[in-house]
Amino acid sequence: MGYSPEVKARAINRIKERKLEAERLAARKRDKIFTEIPQASEYEHRIASCAIRAGRAVIKGGDTKKELETLKNESLKLQQEYSELLKTNGYSVSDTEPDYFCKKCGDTGYYDTDNRTVMCSCLKHAMVEEACAELNKNSPLKLSTFEDFDLNLYSNEKDDDLPRSPYEQMSRIFDYCKTYAENFTKNSESIFMKGMTGLGKTHLSLAIANEVTKKGYGVIYASAPILLSKLEKEQFRRDSNAFGTEDALIQCDLLIIDDLGTEFSNKFSAGAIYNLFNSRILLGKPVIINTNLDFDELEDIYTQRFVSRIIGETKRLDFFGKDIRTIKRK
């Protein structure tokens, strides 16, 4: 499924704005240079005149080979002199030209290769960014940070059936998540956060998202019920204007699925979650999954195959202790 026309249109407009801005800046630089070096403007006009005369010669027809060769040599000589003039005054020819964000397509979104016009990766990336923004429109991405995560809410008392105290466990998890966010790349490992409600899984995953978005990466955060609702509507609507949620979820730099297992369970939801997770793993793209369920419960909702894939492909973080939201209220 591709992106909706609305998402594509917004992405194209973003690319166009980049192009216009690059050309506006170039025009200002050119005006400054030509004010300082009036002779440079004359050279530009003479070089342009060669191109115009060559065009007229072609239109006129006849034996134009000699005339075109003469004009070509004249143009090359003028370009060399123009370049030397700018260099003498501390500039280069590139200072008079637009500095496009994408050198491959010149901020047009498309380029020619093998006699075909193809979409540039910069436009594809812009569509992913627009799709991420649309999906995150109502998400709490900026509500949680590492700075406001309070480890003192976790007990130092160790239960006999646990390897360490909740405070020590959460300190380790906190340090891991903070380092993960600081060193995040598009190929970072995936994370599986597991534990009872109210232990900080959502807070830490949102804190990671907060830091990662500051670095310019595309992050999508969604609870499993909302995510699956969007996928199901688009899957069965078969609408040409469908948004393209699946593409965005697969292509974004980091996907965070919160509350896995709380969605309405059916054949579609189980298959959709597995395909989404598997597609990202095959592409080497990280996923963070949070759940309140243990592995047996997840197997009942999904499959043993899916749980096995999670265990084998993610860094497992076990959250334990008492519900800190209850402690905060007290």
N, C-alpha and C positions, 0 to 999 in steps of 0.2 A: 504494500500500500504506500503510495506517495504522499507528499504533503498537499494540503488544501491550496486552492488558488490564492486564498487570503494570505497564508503564510509565505508562499512563494512571492507574491506581490510585495509584501513588506520587506522580504530579503532583497529583492531586486532594487527597491527604493533605497535600501541601506547602501548597496553597492554604488548606485548612481550618486548618492550624496558624497560618498568617498571620492568619486571621480571629479565631481564639481568642486569639491573643496581643494583637491590637489591642483586643479586647473586655476582656481582662484588664487591660491598661494603662488603658483608659477607666474601668473600674470603680474602680481605685485612685484615679484623678484625681477621680472623682465623690465618692468617700468623703472625700477630702481637702477638696474644695470644700464639701460639705455639713456637714462638721465645723466649718469656718470660718464658713459662712453657713447656719445652720439653716433660715432662712426660704426658702432656695432649694429645699430638699427639699419644703417645704410647697407651693410653687408647682408642682413636678413632679407631686405627687399630685393637685392640683386640675385641672391640665391633662389628666392621665390620666383623671380622673373625668368630664370633659366628653366624652371619646371613648367611655367606657363607656356613659354615658347616651344618647349619640347612637346607639350600637349597639342598645341596648335599645328605643329609640324606633322604629327601623327594624323590629325583630323584632315589636314590638307591632302595627305596621301602622296603617292609618287615615290621616287627614290629618296628616302629621308635618312638613309643609314649614315651618310657622311655628316649631315647636319646634326643628327642626334648625337653622334660621337663627339662633335665639336662642343655641343652644349653640355655634354656629360663632363668633358675635361674642364670646361670653364667653371662648371658648378663645383667640381672637386677642388679646383684651385681656390675658388672663393671660400669654400668651407674650411680649407686649411688655413687661409689667411684670417678668417673669422675666429677660428679656434686659437690661433697664436695671439690675436689681439686681446681676446678675453683672458688668456693665460697671463699675458704681460700685466694685466690689471688685477690679477688675483682671482679670477673667475674661471669657470669651465663652461662648455656648451651645456652640460647637464644642469647647470644652475639656471638656465633659461627655460628648462623643460619641466613638465609636471612630474612630481615624484609620487607615482601611483603606489597605493598600498599593496596591490598585487601586480608584480612585474610580468606575470605570465599572460594575463588578459587585459592589462591596462585598466583595471576597474570597470570592465564591461560585463563581467560575469560569464563570458564565453570566449573561446579561442579556436582557431582552425588547426587541424592536424589530419594528415592523410586525406586531404580533400573533404574533410568533414568538419562541421562546427559542433563543438562539444561544450558542455557546461563545465566551468572552471571549479576547482575545489573550493575557492573562496566563496562562491555563491552557495555551494552545498553547505559549507560551514555556516554561512549566514542564515540559511534555512533552519539548520539545527538550533542555532541560537534563538531565532524567533519562536521556534516550536517549544524550546525550553522555557522561554519567557511566558508563553501562553499557558503551559501546563503548571508553571509555578505561580500563576497570577494570585491565587488565594492560599498559597502555602506559607507556613511560618518560618521561612528560611533564615531570616535575620533575628529571630526572637531569642536564640540561645547561643551562648559563647562559652569558651573555655574559662574565661575570667569569672563568670557567674556560676560556675559549677562548684558546689561546696562539698568537699570531701569529708568535712567534719560531721556531716549528717549520718555517716556510716559508722557502725559500731566497731570497736577494737576487740570485742569479745569473740573468741573463736568457738564455733560449735564443733563437737567431736567428729561429726560426719563430714566436715569441710576441711580442705587443705590449709586454709588460712582465714584470718578474720575478714569481714566485709570491707573494713577500711583498707587493709593491705591489698585485697583483691582489686578494689576500685581504684586505688592509687596506681596499680600496675596498668589497669585498663585505661585510666585517664592519661598516663604518660604515653602509652602506645598510641592512643587516638590523636594526641597532640602532635607527636612525632610524625604520624601518618599524614596529618593535614599539612604540616610544614614541608614534608618531602614529597607531596603528592605529584604524580605524573599520570598521563593517560593510560599507563600500563601498571599502575599500582595494584597490589593484591586486593582481592575481595574480602569482605568481613561478614561474619555471621554473629550477631549479637543475640544471646539467648538468656532469658531470665524472667522472673515474675514481674507483674505490673508495678510501675512506680520506682524502678531502680536506676533510672537515668539513661536508658538505651536511646530514647528519642532525643533527649538533651544532647548527648555526646555525638549522635549522628548529625544533628543539626549544627552543632559547633564545628564539626568537620566540614559540612557543606558551606558554612559561613566563611571559613578560612579559604576553602578551595575556590569559591566564587571570586574572592578578592584577588586571586592569582589569574583570573581571566578564564577559568575553565567553565564549561557548561555543565550545570548540575540540575538534575530533576529529583525532587523529593515528593513522594506521594504515599498515602496510606494504601494498603492493599485493596480495601473495598472500593475506594475512589478510582484507583488505577484500573482495576478490572471492570468497573462499571463503564469507564470511558472506552476501553478496548472492546467490550461486548457490544456497546451501542454502535460503534463504527464497523464492527465485523458484520453485524446483521442488518445494518441500514443500507449498505451497498450504495452509498451516496457519493457522487463524483466530487462533492464539496467537503467530504469527510476530512477531518483535521490532519490525520496522519500521526496519531499518538504512538502507534507501534514503532514507526521509523524513528521518532524522536527518542523513545525509551531505549532503543537499541544503539543509536548513534551518539547520544550525549556522552560527555567525558566521565561523568559519575552518576550512577542511578542509586537512589536510596528508597528502598521499599520498607515502609513502616507497618507494624502490626500484621505481619504475615499470619494467615490462619484465622483472622477475624472476619474475612469476607464470606459472603454466601457461597457455599461450596457446591460446585457442580462439575460436570465433565469439561465444560469450556474453561472455567477458572483454573482447574488443575493443569490442563494442557497449555493454557496461555502463560502461566507463571513458569512452567518448565521451559517452554520454548524461548521465553524472554531471557531467563537466566542462562540457558544453554547458548543462545546466540551471542550474548555478551562475552561469555567465557571463551567461546571459539574465536572471537575477535580480539581477545586480550583486554577487554574493557572491564573496569572494576564495578562491583555491585556491593552495596551494604544492605543487608537484610536484618530486620529486627523482628523478634517474635517472643510471645509469652509462653509458647507451647514447647513441650519436650519433643524428642525425636519420634517417640511412638505415636504421639498425637499428630505430628506432621505427616507421618507415614499413612495414617488413617485418612487424612484429607487429600494428600497428594499420592505419592508412591514411594516405595523403598528405593527405587532408582533415583528419584529426585533428591531424597535425603542423602543418599550415598554420594551424589554429585556435589551437594553442598559441603559435606564433610571433607571430600577430597580436594575441593577447589577454593576453600575460604579459610581465613584466619578465624578461629572460633574464640569468642570472648564470652565467658560465663559470668553473668551478673548474679550476685546473691546478697542477701541481707533483708532488712525490713523496708517496707514502702516508705520512701523518703518524703513523698507528698503528704502522707499522714503526719509524719514527724514535723514537717514545715508548718502544717496547720496548727499543731499543738504549740 
